[in-house]
Amino acid sequence: MSTRDTVRSTVYLDPDLHQALRLKSAQSRRSMSDIVNEAVRLTLREDEEDLAAVRARAREKPLDYEAFLAKLKADGTL
């Protein structure tokens, strides 16, 4: 990744997290920025998966509580 492809940002870390990040960086021979970028990507990917699931179900007909309860009982969940 070149510096033209990045944006500089200030992030305040707890001292313990900063120390752990420095150690991880040294052990893995990766920059602290690479490790932080990967962690942020993974966290946002989880959110994107959730949002995609909501979008995929957006056109489903709503199910009222009684119907939902009856479905759970019929499925053996309750």
N, C-alpha and C positions, 0 to 999 in steps of 0.2 A: 504494500500500500504506500503510495507516494504521499508526500505532505500536501500536494495539491488536492488529493482526494479526501482530506480530513478537515475537521473543524476543531479548533482549540476550544476547550471548555474547562472551567474550574469546578472541581468536585471536592467537597470536604468529606474526608473519611475519618472515622474513629481511629485513634492511634493503633489499636489492636488490629483493625482491618488493614491499615496501611502497612504495618509490619508483616502481617500474613501475606499480603500482596507482594511486598518486596521479596520475601522468602520464596514464594511460588515463582516469581519472575526469575530469580537467580537459579532455582532448581530446574526449571523447565527451559531456561535459556530463551525465554520469550519476553517481550517488553511488557511493562505494566499496562500500557495502552491496549495491546493485543488481548491481554487477559480480561480487562474491563470491557472491551468491545464485545468479546465473546459472551461474557456473562449477561450483558444488556441484551444482546441479540436473543439469547435463550429465553430470557424473561419475557421479552416482547413477543416471541414466537408463541409462547403459551397463551398470551392474550389474543393473538391473531387466530389461533385455533378455536378459542372460545367464541370469538366474534364471527368466524366463518360458520360455526355450528348454529349460532343464533340466526344468521342470514339464511342458512339453508332451511331452517324451520319457520321462517317468517310467514310463509303462505299457508301454514297448517291451520286448520280450523281450531278455534279455542275449545277447550274441554272444561266444562264446569266442574265444580268440586264433587258433586254427587256422581257424575259420570266417571270422573277420575278414580274415585273411591271404588266404584263398581268394577272398573277395569283392573285395579290392583287386586281386588278380591277374586275376580275371574282368573287372573294370571297366577294366583296362589301366593302373591307377594304378601298379602295380609291374611 
